[in-house]
Amino acid sequence: MRLIRASHKNLGVFLALFLILISFTGILLNHTESLALNNYAAPGFIAARYYTVTPIEGFKLDQQHYYALAGDLMVNQQKLTSCEQLNGVITAGNQRVALCDNELILLTTSNELIERIGTALSMPGGATKIAEQSNQVYLLAGTRTIRFDLETLEQEDYLGSPVNWVQTETIPRDLVLAESISWQQFILDVHSGVFLGNPGKWFTDLIAIFSIAMAVSGLMMWRDRR
Protein backbone atom coordinates (compact mmCIF):
# COMPACT_ATOMS: atom_id res chain seq x y z
CA MET A 1 0.00 0.00 0.00
CA ARG A 2 2.95 2.33 0.68
CA LEU A 3 4.15 1.66 -2.89
CA ILE A 4 0.67 2.37 -4.26
CA ARG A 5 0.52 5.71 -2.42
CA ALA A 6 3.96 6.74 -3.70
CA SER A 7 3.06 5.72 -7.26
CA HIS A 8 -0.25 7.60 -7.04
CA LYS A 9 1.53 10.77 -5.92
CA ASN A 10 4.25 10.58 -8.59
CA LEU A 11 1.76 9.84 -11.35
CA GLY A 12 -0.35 12.79 -10.23
CA VAL A 13 2.59 15.19 -10.53
CA PHE A 14 3.52 13.78 -13.95
CA LEU A 15 -0.03 13.87 -15.32
CA ALA A 16 -1.06 17.28 -13.98
CA LEU A 17 0.24 19.37 -16.92
CA PHE A 18 -1.08 17.00 -19.57
CA LEU A 19 -4.50 16.69 -17.95
CA ILE A 20 -4.76 20.49 -17.85
CA LEU A 21 -3.84 20.63 -21.56
CA ILE A 22 -6.31 17.90 -22.52
CA SER A 23 -9.07 19.46 -20.43
CA PHE A 24 -8.46 22.96 -21.84
CA THR A 25 -8.44 21.78 -25.47
CA GLY A 26 -11.53 19.68 -24.74
CA ILE A 27 -13.39 22.77 -23.49
CA LEU A 28 -12.40 24.68 -26.64
CA LEU A 29 -13.57 21.83 -28.89
CA ASN A 30 -16.86 21.67 -27.00
CA HIS A 31 -17.51 25.27 -28.08
CA THR A 32 -16.16 25.06 -31.63
CA GLU A 33 -19.22 26.65 -33.24
CA SER A 34 -19.57 29.58 -30.83
CA LEU A 35 -15.83 30.31 -31.07
CA ALA A 36 -15.89 29.83 -34.87
CA LEU A 37 -12.66 27.82 -34.69
CA ASN A 38 -13.28 26.31 -38.11
CA ASN A 39 -13.46 29.73 -39.77
CA TYR A 40 -9.90 30.77 -39.00
CA ALA A 41 -6.63 29.23 -40.13
CA ALA A 42 -3.70 28.57 -37.84
CA PRO A 43 -0.61 30.69 -38.66
CA GLY A 44 1.74 29.19 -41.19
CA PHE A 45 4.69 28.95 -38.80
CA ILE A 46 2.60 26.78 -36.44
CA ALA A 47 1.21 24.57 -39.17
CA ALA A 48 4.59 24.17 -40.90
CA ARG A 49 6.21 22.99 -37.65
CA TYR A 50 3.83 20.09 -37.01
CA TYR A 51 2.38 19.14 -40.40
CA THR A 52 3.67 17.91 -43.72
CA VAL A 53 2.19 18.78 -47.10
CA THR A 54 2.68 17.59 -50.66
CA PRO A 55 4.89 20.17 -52.41
CA ILE A 56 2.90 22.58 -54.56
CA GLU A 57 4.42 24.16 -57.63
CA GLY A 58 3.68 27.78 -58.46
CA PHE A 59 5.30 30.97 -59.68
CA LYS A 60 7.09 33.87 -58.03
CA LEU A 61 6.56 37.38 -59.37
CA ASP A 62 7.64 40.62 -57.67
CA GLN A 63 8.34 38.76 -54.40
CA GLN A 64 4.83 37.28 -54.39
CA HIS A 65 3.93 33.62 -54.75
CA TYR A 66 1.12 32.62 -57.11
CA TYR A 67 -0.32 29.11 -57.01
CA ALA A 68 -3.54 27.10 -57.35
CA LEU A 69 -4.93 25.51 -54.20
CA ALA A 70 -8.27 23.72 -53.77
CA GLY A 71 -9.71 25.31 -56.91
CA ASP A 72 -8.58 28.86 -56.11
CA LEU A 73 -5.88 31.11 -57.48
CA MET A 74 -3.79 32.20 -54.52
CA VAL A 75 -1.24 34.98 -54.09
CA ASN A 76 0.66 34.31 -50.88
CA GLN A 77 -2.28 33.63 -48.50
CA GLN A 78 -4.96 35.60 -50.39
CA LYS A 79 -7.64 34.00 -52.56
CA LEU A 80 -8.13 35.84 -55.86
CA THR A 81 -10.46 33.85 -58.09
CA SER A 82 -11.24 30.33 -59.23
CA CYS A 83 -8.40 28.34 -60.78
CA GLU A 84 -7.78 24.60 -61.00
CA GLN A 85 -4.37 24.63 -62.71
CA LEU A 86 -1.99 27.57 -62.91
CA ASN A 87 0.51 27.48 -65.79
CA GLY A 88 2.26 30.81 -65.36
CA VAL A 89 2.10 34.44 -64.26
CA ILE A 90 3.73 37.42 -65.98
CA THR A 91 3.71 41.21 -65.90
CA ALA A 92 2.62 42.84 -69.15
CA GLY A 93 2.51 46.63 -69.13
CA ASN A 94 0.68 47.82 -66.04
CA GLN A 95 -1.11 44.55 -65.34
CA ARG A 96 -0.40 40.97 -64.41
CA VAL A 97 -1.53 38.05 -66.51
CA ALA A 98 -2.09 34.51 -65.18
CA LEU A 99 -2.55 31.51 -67.46
CA CYS A 100 -5.11 29.37 -65.70
CA ASP A 101 -7.44 26.61 -66.95
CA ASN A 102 -6.92 27.70 -70.58
CA GLU A 103 -7.90 31.26 -69.66
CA LEU A 104 -5.94 34.45 -69.22
CA ILE A 105 -6.75 36.15 -65.94
CA LEU A 106 -5.92 39.84 -65.98
CA LEU A 107 -5.03 41.44 -62.64
CA THR A 108 -3.94 44.86 -61.49
CA THR A 109 -0.52 45.22 -59.89
CA SER A 110 -2.36 45.08 -56.53
CA ASN A 111 -3.92 41.73 -57.60
CA GLU A 112 -7.46 42.98 -58.22
CA LEU A 113 -9.36 41.06 -60.90
CA ILE A 114 -9.84 42.96 -64.18
CA GLU A 115 -11.26 40.29 -66.49
CA ARG A 116 -10.91 36.74 -67.75
CA ILE A 117 -10.14 36.00 -71.40
CA GLY A 118 -11.22 32.55 -72.53
CA THR A 119 -11.50 30.70 -75.82
CA ALA A 120 -14.77 32.50 -76.52
CA LEU A 121 -12.71 35.71 -76.76
CA SER A 122 -10.12 34.30 -79.16
CA MET A 123 -7.88 32.87 -76.46
CA PRO A 124 -5.76 30.13 -78.13
CA GLY A 125 -6.91 26.70 -77.02
CA GLY A 126 -4.56 24.26 -75.31
CA ALA A 127 -2.09 26.85 -74.03
CA THR A 128 0.24 25.39 -71.39
CA LYS A 129 2.97 28.03 -71.01
CA ILE A 130 3.18 31.80 -70.97
CA ALA A 131 5.95 34.37 -71.34
CA GLU A 132 6.48 38.10 -71.73
CA GLN A 133 8.99 39.82 -73.94
CA SER A 134 8.98 43.55 -74.76
CA ASN A 135 5.48 43.86 -73.25
CA GLN A 136 4.20 41.18 -75.62
CA VAL A 137 2.41 38.07 -74.38
CA TYR A 138 3.50 34.70 -75.78
CA LEU A 139 1.68 31.40 -75.35
CA LEU A 140 2.73 27.83 -76.05
CA ALA A 141 -0.08 25.64 -77.40
CA GLY A 142 1.22 22.23 -78.41
CA THR A 143 4.14 22.96 -80.73
CA ARG A 144 2.86 26.43 -81.64
CA THR A 145 4.30 29.59 -80.16
CA ILE A 146 1.65 32.29 -80.36
CA ARG A 147 1.94 36.01 -79.83
CA PHE A 148 -1.30 37.25 -78.28
CA ASP A 149 -2.39 40.89 -78.13
CA LEU A 150 -4.33 41.66 -74.94
CA GLU A 151 -5.82 44.83 -76.38
CA THR A 152 -7.08 43.63 -79.77
CA LEU A 153 -7.30 39.93 -78.81
CA GLU A 154 -5.49 39.09 -82.05
CA GLN A 155 -3.10 36.17 -82.28
CA GLU A 156 -0.35 35.19 -84.66
CA ASP A 157 2.20 32.40 -84.90
CA TYR A 158 5.63 33.45 -83.73
CA LEU A 159 8.65 32.02 -85.55
CA GLY A 160 11.38 34.22 -84.11
CA SER A 161 14.06 33.50 -81.51
CA PRO A 162 13.26 31.06 -78.65
CA VAL A 163 10.97 32.37 -75.92
CA ASN A 164 11.95 32.23 -72.26
CA TRP A 165 8.89 30.62 -70.68
CA VAL A 166 8.27 31.32 -67.01
CA GLN A 167 9.44 28.49 -64.76
CA THR A 168 7.71 26.93 -61.78
CA GLU A 169 9.12 26.81 -58.28
CA THR A 170 8.06 25.12 -55.06
CA ILE A 171 5.78 27.26 -52.90
CA PRO A 172 6.97 27.66 -49.26
CA ARG A 173 5.23 25.20 -46.94
CA ASP A 174 4.09 27.84 -44.46
CA LEU A 175 2.09 29.68 -47.16
CA VAL A 176 0.25 26.52 -48.19
CA LEU A 177 -0.35 25.22 -44.68
CA ALA A 178 -1.55 28.60 -43.43
CA GLU A 179 -4.65 28.14 -45.58
CA SER A 180 -5.02 24.40 -44.94
CA ILE A 181 -5.12 23.92 -41.16
CA SER A 182 -7.98 25.47 -39.20
CA TRP A 183 -7.72 26.24 -35.49
CA GLN A 184 -10.35 23.55 -34.90
CA GLN A 185 -8.20 20.94 -36.64
CA PHE A 186 -5.03 22.03 -34.84
CA ILE A 187 -6.65 22.02 -31.38
CA LEU A 188 -8.24 18.62 -32.11
CA ASP A 189 -4.85 17.22 -33.12
CA VAL A 190 -3.23 18.65 -29.95
CA HIS A 191 -6.03 17.13 -27.88
CA SER A 192 -5.49 13.68 -29.43
CA GLY A 193 -1.70 13.91 -29.86
CA VAL A 194 -2.00 13.43 -33.64
CA PHE A 195 0.00 16.60 -34.39
CA LEU A 196 3.16 14.75 -33.23
CA GLY A 197 2.48 11.82 -35.55
CA ASN A 198 2.52 8.21 -34.37
CA PRO A 199 4.71 8.98 -31.31
CA GLY A 200 2.06 11.49 -30.23
CA LYS A 201 -0.67 8.87 -30.49
CA TRP A 202 1.30 6.41 -28.37
CA PHE A 203 2.11 9.11 -25.83
CA THR A 204 -1.59 10.01 -25.56
CA ASP A 205 -2.36 6.31 -25.01
CA LEU A 206 0.27 6.26 -22.26
CA ILE A 207 -1.34 9.28 -20.58
CA ALA A 208 -4.70 7.48 -20.72
CA ILE A 209 -3.18 4.32 -19.14
CA PHE A 210 -1.56 6.38 -16.38
CA SER A 211 -4.89 8.13 -15.75
CA ILE A 212 -6.58 4.75 -15.34
CA ALA A 213 -3.80 3.72 -12.95
CA MET A 214 -4.39 6.93 -10.97
CA ALA A 215 -8.09 6.14 -10.66
CA VAL A 216 -7.48 2.52 -9.62
CA SER A 217 -4.80 3.43 -7.07
CA GLY A 218 -7.06 6.16 -5.68
CA LEU A 219 -9.87 3.65 -5.19
CA MET A 220 -7.50 1.20 -3.52
CA MET A 221 -6.27 3.84 -1.05
CA TRP A 222 -9.85 4.91 -0.30
CA ARG A 223 -10.80 1.28 0.38
CA ASP A 224 -7.70 0.83 2.59
CA ARG A 225 -8.66 3.83 4.72
CA ARG A 226 -12.14 2.39 5.27
MILUMBA-90958 format. One line per 10 residues: number of its first residue (from 1); their letters; for each residue x, y negated, z negated of N, C-alpha, C. Coordinates in steps of 0.05 Angstrom, whole numbers, plus 5000, padded with zeros to 4 digits. Each point is the difference from the previous one (the first is absolute). Layout:
BEGIN
NUM = A = X/Y/Z/X/Y/Z/X/Y/Z; ...
//
This chain:
BEGIN
1 = MRLIRASHKN = 5017/5024/5000/4983/4976/5000/5017/4975/5000; 5024/5001/4986/5018/4977/5000/5010/4995/5029; 5005/5021/5015/5009/4998/5028/4978/4988/5017; 4975/5008/4995/4977/4990/5015/4997/4970/4995; 5003/4991/4975/4997/4972/4993/5022/4983/5014; 5025/5011/4999/5022/4985/5013/4996/4998/5030; 4991/5023/5012/4995/5000/5029/4978/4980/5008; 4979/5000/4983/4977/4982/5005/5009/4971/4999; 5017/4993/4981/5010/4973/4997/5017/4992/5024; 5019/5018/5008/5018/4993/5022/4985/4999/5026
11 = LGVFLALFLI = 4981/5017/5005/4984/4999/5024/4984/4974/5001; 4990/4992/4977/4984/4975/5000/5016/4976/5008; 5025/4998/4990/5018/4978/5008/5006/5001/5029; 5006/5024/5011/5006/5003/5028/4977/4993/5018; 4976/5009/4992/4976/4997/5017/4988/4972/4999; 5006/4984/4979/4986/4975/4996/5000/4982/5024; 5024/4995/5011/5002/4982/5023/4984/5010/5024; 5003/5026/5006/4986/5011/5023/4970/5001/4997; 4991/5005/4976/4971/5000/4995/4988/4972/5003; 5016/4980/4991/4991/4972/5004/4998/4994/5030
21 = LISFTGILLN = 5020/5008/5015/5000/4995/5029/4977/5014/5014; 4996/5026/4993/4978/5015/5012/4973/4989/4993; 4997/4991/4975/4975/4989/4991/4994/4973/5013; 5021/4983/5002/4997/4974/5013/4992/5002/5029; 5015/5018/5015/4993/5003/5028/4973/5013/5004; 4992/5018/4981/4973/5011/5001/4979/4980/4997; 5004/4980/4982/4980/4979/4996/4998/4983/5025; 5022/4994/5013/5000/4984/5025/4985/5016/5022; 5005/5025/5002/4987/5016/5021/4970/5003/4994; 4992/4999/4975/4972/5002/4993/4984/4975/5008
31 = HTESLALNNY = 5015/4978/5005/4988/4975/5009/5010/4990/5027; 5005/5020/5017/5012/4994/5027/4982/4980/5015; 4974/5005/5001/4983/4983/5016/4998/4971/4989; 4997/4998/4974/4998/4972/4989/5026/4985/5002; 5022/5014/4999/5026/4987/5003/5009/4998/5030; 4984/5012/5018/5006/4999/5028/5029/5010/5006; 5008/5021/4987/5028/5010/5004/5005/5010/5028; 4979/5009/5013/5003/5011/5027/5002/4978/5021; 4995/4975/4993/5000/4978/5019/5027/4986/5003; 5018/5007/4982/5026/4987/5000/5022/5020/5003
41 = AAPGFIAARY = 5021/4992/5015/5022/5018/5005/5023/4995/4980; 5013/5021/4991/5023/4998/4983/5023/4986/5015; 5016/4984/4987/5023/4987/5014/5018/5021/5013; 5012/4991/5022/5017/5018/5016/5023/5011/4984; 5012/4984/4982/5024/5010/4986/4992/5022/4980; 4975/5000/4990/4991/5021/4983/4994/5025/5016; 4986/4997/5022/4992/5023/5016/5025/5013/5013; 5019/4984/5009/5024/5011/5013/5017/5016/4981; 4998/4993/4974/5017/5014/4980/4990/5029/4994; 4974/5004/5002/4989/5025/4991/4987/5016/5022
51 = YTVTPIEGFK = 4997/4989/5025/4987/5014/5021/5017/5002/5025; 4995/5020/5016/5013/5003/5025/4980/4995/5022; 5009/4993/5024/4982/4994/5022/5014/5008/5026; 4984/5010/5019/5012/5006/5026/5009/4974/5013; 5025/4999/5010/5010/4976/5012/4982/4990/5022; 4995/4974/5001/4983/4987/5020/5018/4982/5017; 4997/5003/5026/5015/4984/5019/4984/4975/5007; 5014/4978/5002/4988/4974/5007/5020/4982/5013; 4995/4974/4998/5017/4981/5014/5005/4976/4981; 5024/4989/5002/5007/4977/4984/5003/4975/5018
61 = LDQQHYYALA = 4986/4979/4993/5000/4975/5015/5000/4977/4982; 5020/4982/5002/5002/4977/4982/4998/5007/4971; 5015/5021/4992/5001/5009/4972/4973/5011/4989; 4982/5006/5019/4975/5012/4992/4997/5028/5012; 4988/5018/4986/4997/5028/5009/4971/5004/5010; 4998/5009/5025/4974/5007/5012/4998/5030/5004; 4977/5011/4992/4997/5029/5002/4970/5006/4999; 4993/5024/5009/4972/5010/4999/4998/5019/4977; 4979/4996/4983/4995/5017/4977/4970/5004/4996; 4992/5025/5000/4972/5007/4995/4980/4984/5018
71 = GDLMVNQQKL = 5008/4997/5026/4983/4987/5019/5001/4970/5000; 5019/4988/4986/5002/4971/4998/5028/4991/5009; 5001/4977/5013/5025/4987/5006/5009/4984/4975; 5023/5006/4990/5010/4988/4975/5024/4982/5007; 5003/4978/4985/5024/4984/5000/5008/4998/4971; 5022/5013/4992/5008/5003/4973/4978/5014/4985; 4985/4986/4982/4978/5013/4985/4973/4989/5008; 4999/4985/5022/4975/4987/5008/4987/5015/5023; 4974/5005/4998/4985/5012/5022/4992/4978/5020; 5005/5005/5026/4993/4980/5020/4975/5008/5016
81 = TSCEQLNGVI = 5001/5023/5012/4978/5009/5017/5002/5030/5004; 4981/5011/5014/5001/5029/5005/5023/5008/5019; 5012/5023/4995/5022/5009/5017/5007/5029/4991; 4999/5018/5019/5006/5028/4994/5030/5006/5005; 5011/4989/5022/5028/5004/5007/5012/4974/5010; 5021/4992/4987/5014/4976/5007/5025/5007/5016; 5003/4988/5024/5022/5006/5018/5020/4978/5003; 4996/4977/4986/5019/4979/5002/4988/4973/4993; 5017/4982/4991/4992/4972/4994/5022/4981/5011; 4991/4979/5013/5020/4981/5011/4989/4971/4994
91 = TAGNQRVALC = 5018/4981/5004/4992/4972/5000/5001/4990/5029; 4979/4988/5009/4998/4989/5027/4989/4972/4998; 5018/4980/5005/4991/4972/4997/4995/4994/4970; 4976/4990/4995/4993/4993/4973/4980/5020/4987; 5001/5025/5010/4983/5020/4989/5014/5027/4999; 4989/5018/4984/5011/5027/4998/4981/5019/5014; 5012/5020/5012/4984/5019/5016/5007/5028/4990; 4979/5015/4993/5003/5028/4991/4987/5018/5020; 5015/5021/5007/4989/5021/5018/4989/5022/4983; 4973/5002/5001/4987/5019/4981/4976/5013/5014
101 = DNELILLTTS = 5000/5027/5000/4977/5015/5011/4994/4991/5028; 5020/4996/5017/4997/4991/5028/4986/4973/5001; 5004/4983/4980/4990/4973/5000/5023/4981/4992; 4998/4976/5009/5018/4979/4990/4985/4983/4980; 5011/4999/4976/4988/4984/4979/5016/4974/4997; 4987/4978/5005/5014/4974/4999/4996/4988/4972; 5022/4991/4988/4999/4989/4973/5015/4973/5000; 4992/4983/4981/5015/4976/4996/5026/5007/4985; 5018/4980/4997/5025/5006/4986/4994/5004/4970; 4977/4993/4990/4992/5005/4973/4982/5025/4998
111 = NELIERIGTA = 5000/5016/5022/4987/5026/5001/4969/4999/4999; 4989/4978/5010/4971/4998/5003/4992/5011/5028; 4978/5015/5001/4992/5013/5025/4989/4979/5020; 5011/5001/5024/4990/4982/5022/4980/5015/5017; 5010/5022/5012/4982/5016/5017/5013/5027/5005; 4984/5018/5012/5010/5026/5008/4996/5003/5030; 5020/5009/5014/4999/5003/5029/5002/5030/5006; 4978/5011/5010/4999/5028/5007/4999/5005/5029; 4995/5025/5008/5000/5007/5028/4978/4986/5015; 4978/4993/4986/4979/4985/5013/5008/4972/5009
121 = LSMPGGATKI = 5022/4990/4989/5011/4974/5007/5026/5002/5015; 5002/5022/5016/5024/5004/5017/5024/5009/4985; 4998/5008/4976/5022/5012/4985/5009/5026/5013; 5025/5003/5008/5009/5025/5013/4994/5025/4982; 4989/5020/5011/4994/5024/4984/5025/5017/4995; 5000/5014/4978/5022/5018/4993/5026/4987/4991; 4999/4975/4992/5024/4986/4992/5010/5011/4973; 5026/5006/4998/5011/5012/4976/5022/4984/4988; 5011/4980/5014/5021/4983/4990/4996/4972/5009; 5012/4981/4985/4997/4972/5005/5026/4986/4996
131 = AEQSNQVYLL = 5005/4978/5015/5024/4985/4997/4994/4971/5008; 5019/4982/4992/4998/4972/5008/5027/4990/5010; 4999/4988/5023/5024/4988/5011/4992/4973/5013; 5013/4979/4992/4995/4973/5011/4970/4993/4998; 4988/5006/4977/4972/4995/4995/4981/5015/5019; 5010/5021/5012/4983/5017/5016/4995/5027/4986; 4976/5011/5003/4993/5025/4987/5004/5023/5019; 5014/5021/4992/5004/5023/5017/4989/5025/4985; 4987/5017/5016/4988/5024/4990/5010/5024/5015; 5003/5022/4986/5008/5025/5013/4976/5019/5000
141 = AGTRTIRFDL = 4990/5007/5024/4977/5018/5003/5009/5024/5017; 5006/5022/4988/5011/5022/5015/5029/4994/5009; 5004/5000/5026/5026/4992/5012/4999/4971/5010; 4978/4987/4998/4997/4972/5010/5008/4980/4979; 5016/4981/5008/5005/4976/4983/4984/4977/5012; 4983/4989/4983/4980/4980/5009/5005/4974/4986; 5000/4978/5015/5001/4974/4989/4971/4990/4998; 4992/4992/4976/4972/4993/4995/4998/4971/4990; 4984/4984/5013/4996/4972/4994/4977/4997/4980; 5005/4991/4976/4979/4997/4980/4980/4978/5006
151 = ETLEQEDYLG = 5009/4981/5016/4982/4977/5007/4980/5008/5022; 5011/5010/5022/4983/5006/5023/4991/5029/5001; 5011/5017/4982/4994/5028/4998/5008/5015/5026; 5019/4989/5015/5009/5013/5024/5024/5019/4993; 5002/5021/5016/5022/5019/4996/5014/5006/5026; 5026/5006/4998/5015/5007/5023/5022/5020/4992; 5007/5018/5018/5022/5018/4995/5026/4985/4999; 5017/5007/4981/5026/4987/4997/5021/5020/5007; 5018/4991/5019/5021/5018/5010/5028/4988/4995; 5001/4981/4982/5026/4987/4994/5017/5016/4981
161 = SPVNWVQTET = 5017/4985/4986/5019/5013/4981/4985/5014/4978; 5013/5020/4986/4986/5015/4979/4990/4981/4978; 4977/5008/4989/4987/4985/4978/5008/5011/4973; 5006/4983/4981/5006/5008/4973/4974/5003/4984; 4990/5025/4999/4975/5005/4986/5004/4997/4970; 4981/4991/4985/5002/4998/4971/5002/5028/4988; 5016/5002/4979/5006/5026/4988/4986/5002/4973; 4992/5025/4993/4987/5004/4975/5021/5002/4977; 4991/4996/4976/5016/5005/4977/4982/5010/4977; 5012/5012/4980/4985/5012/4978/4991/4977/4981
171 = IPRDLVLAES = 4975/5000/4994/4989/4980/4982/5008/5006/4971; 5008/4980/4984/5007/5006/4972/4978/5013/4985; 5007/5020/4983/4981/5016/4986/4982/4983/4982; 5011/4979/4987/4984/4985/4981/4977/4985/5014; 5004/4992/5025/4979/4986/5015/4977/5019/5006; 5007/5025/5008/4979/5020/5007/4985/5009/4975; 5015/5006/4979/4988/5011/4976/4984/4979/4985; 5007/4974/5003/4985/4979/4987/4971/4999/5008; 4994/5010/5025/4973/5000/5010/4987/5028/4997; 5015/5019/4990/4991/5028/5000/4991/5010/4972
181 = ISWQQFILDV = 5012/4989/4979/4995/5011/4973/4984/4979/4984; 4975/5007/4993/4983/4983/4984/5008/5003/4971; 4992/4979/4984/5006/5002/4971/4985/5024/4988; 4977/5007/5010/4985/5023/4990/5016/5025/5004; 5011/5003/5025/5016/5024/5006/5025/5001/4983; 5014/4978/4996/5024/4999/4985/4995/5007/4971; 4979/4988/4988/4994/5006/4972/4991/5029/4996; 4985/5010/5019/4992/5029/4999/5025/5018/5001; 5019/4993/5017/5024/5017/5002/5018/4997/4975; 5000/4977/4988/5014/4997/4974/4987/5017/4979
191 = HSGVFLGNPG = 4973/4999/4999/4984/5014/4981/5005/5031/5001; 5003/5009/5025/5003/5029/5005/5029/5009/5002; 5019/4980/5003/5028/5007/5003/5008/5005/5029; 4981/4998/5019/5005/5006/5028/5021/4981/5012; 5001/4976/4990/5018/4980/5013/5029/5008/4997; 5007/5019/4982/5027/5010/4998/5004/5026/5015; 4980/5008/5016/5003/5025/5015/4994/5024/4983; 5010/5023/5008/4996/5025/4985/5011/4999/4972; 5024/4988/4995/5009/4997/4972/4980/4985/4982; 4987/4980/5012/4980/4985/4985/4976/5017/4992
201 = KWFTDLIAIF = 4992/5018/5019/4978/5018/4994/5007/5019/4977; 5024/5011/5002/5008/5019/4978/5003/4985/4974; 5010/4976/5000/5003/4985/4976/4973/4994/4987; 4980/4993/5017/4973/4995/4990/4989/5025/4988; 5005/5023/5012/4991/5026/4989/5013/5004/4973; 5025/4993/4998/5014/5004/4974/4988/4982/4978; 4993/4975/5008/4987/4982/4981/4973/5012/4990; 4986/5012/5019/4974/5012/4993/5004/5024/4981; 5021/5017/5005/5005/5023/4983/5008/4990/4972; 5017/4979/4999/5008/4989/4974/4976/4989/4985
211 = SIAMAVSGLM = 4981/4988/5015/4976/4988/4987/4983/5023/4988; 4998/5022/5015/4985/5023/4989/5014/5010/4975; 5027/5002/5000/5015/5009/4977/4996/4981/4976; 4998/4974/5006/4994/4980/4978/4973/5006/4988; 4980/5005/5017/4973/5005/4989/4999/5026/4984; 5013/5021/5010/5000/5026/4985/5015/4997/4974; 5024/4987/5000/5015/4997/4975/4985/4983/4980; 4986/4980/5010/4984/4983/4983/4978/5016/4986; 4987/5017/5015/4979/5017/4989/5011/5020/4979; 5024/5010/5006/5012/5019/4981/5007/4986/4974
221 = MWRDRR = 5011/4976/5002/5007/4985/4975/4975/4993/4985; 4978/4992/5014/4975/4994/4986/4989/5024/4985; 5002/5024/5014/4990/5024/4987/5017/5007/4976; 5027/4996/5002/5018/5006/4978/4994/4984/4975; 4994/4974/5005/4993/4982/4978/4975/5010/4985; 4980/5009/5016/4975/5010/4988/5006/5026/4984
//
